[in-house]
């Protein structure tokens, strides 16, 4: 029997047993921390997702339509059902009841026939830019009027 300095008996402890128990407790603690962190992250995903505005892949408004008055002009737009993917989306947009033709660029942006030198992220932005380009007395051409080819200048789809 081994005797301690205080003359008490000492029990034999295998070498490294204390370290193995501490290592096991550390691994268990790390595992629980990891699980708690993953659970917290999964619990916050629905909250973060609900707080962010949704936008479809075609770059348009979330509800696929808009109706607003911008600088005294009534802009109305509806995503036309084409049966294709979002890349082939077509918008029916009117400004004061007259059609505004939009075109989708290869990079996903939009341009209008009124302002076809700049592109815009959404159809609504393109419609607002077209309104900005229209002068106070100018309107878009009626849908049923035949197109007059004015190759050198002209009104470019606008009527005074």
Protein Blocks (a to p, Z undefined) as FASTA:
>chain_A
ZZdfkopacddddehklmmmmmmmmmmmmmmmmmmmmmmmmmmmmmmmmmpccddfkopa
fkopacddeehiacddddddehiafklgccdddeehiacdddddfkopacdfklmmbccf
bfklmmmmmmmmpcfkbccddfklccdddfegcjeopaZZ
